[in-house]
Amino acid sequence: MTTHWLLNTGYVYQNQSFGEIGVKALFLKNDDMLYRLGGSALLGSANGKFAILPKLQGDILFNFQQGVDLYHSHYFLVGAEATTKYIAPKVGVSLLGIIDLTAGYGFGFSGQNINGKELKGLNINFGLNLPFVMLSDMLK
């Protein structure tokens, strides 16, 4: 199993708009099935007040071709994310494992809200996962 570390940044809509910044670990043994685990912070404004939410997430990326390495242009993605306020299963696509577009449904925890706003309903994510190896090469 090979592990690659990724800088994760993006946009999350969960009944409220948030920016996201964090780190993910990408685990792979074959090029047709990838696993990612990560942690990040959601930053946004809810009811006029700044808010930060910690977020944990896990994804499985799969492609039905084996042994083609770099030629995988897209993966299908299933996963889930959880914060202290909601949990959201999601599905989507990933371009090269770097650009993700997912959608799901967030289930708010009973009585949990952020600045008086409940976080449940449609969940949309757009994310960039930049490998630290690529970032260090760019900065040289």
Salt bridges, closest charged atoms under 4 A:
GLU20 OE2 - LYS55 NZ 3.01
ASP59 OD2 - LYS24 NZ 3.65
ASP59 OD2 - ARG36 NH2 3.09
ASP59 OD1 - LYS90 NZ 3.69
GLU81 OE1 - LYS55 NZ 3.10
GLU81 OE1 - LYS90 NZ 3.45
ASP100 OD2 - LYS24 NZ 3.92
ASP100 OD2 - ARG36 NH2 2.49
